Amino acid sequence: MAKSGTLADVLSGQRYQKTVLIICIVVFLFIEIAVFIAALNNSGKKSRVIVYDKNGYKVFETEGTTLSTYEKVVFENNFGPLSKYHIKIETEKIPFPFRAWLAAAVGIPIGLVLIIAFIIKAYLALLYGDSGSEASTEEKAHGAMGSFLSQATRISVFPLGVAVLVLVLLMWMVPNFLGEFARLSVNTIKEFKWFFLGVTIFLGALICWVIYLRYKLSKQAIENEKDIEKYRLEIKLLEEKKDKQLLLE
């Protein structure tokens, strides 16, 4: 009967440690380089060749500064001679997508690790069962990598990885949502400016009216307090005068 085990038991031997470590480093380094190159390719100066007809409508567009021979043949087969159209080259400078690069550079490795860890956990659970997996983790692992993994299995990294992944997604999605919401808000205000101007004037007048009412109520409360204090002093003076008359009698 095969002895049940976990990934720590497999990697506890010295012969697999360096190989696994080197493979992991190379894979993650390749991922980071690929993400950076992809982000770098989407930034910088970008040129486009745009072909307009006589009425100024865009009929064709391609990246680059010139039309290739194949593109010219395809265009003339679909729209006729190129000499009848106006060609314009537009160039724009796209900044480096820092947020997209950071989100991909952090999110992709963490997501990959979580997926691999889930696959390994599921494989061990299906192959050996939960009891065999739990029993094998209690055994003492030999070697540096095995000792590290045996200690790491006691701490669940899934909540931390999921939290970091969610944070990266929010860092990518929230600014985009806020930017899109701001753009739609500005366009809506520009399109219905008289409506929003009327609402602003109404709210301003309402706030001024509420402030005026609060002022009148505060003034009336002060007047009432003054009258009450006046009546209280008059009553006190009358009582003192009555007491003096009783003493004289």
Order of alpha helices (4+ residues) and beta strands (2+ residues): alpha-alpha-beta-beta-alpha-beta-alpha-alpha-alpha-alpha
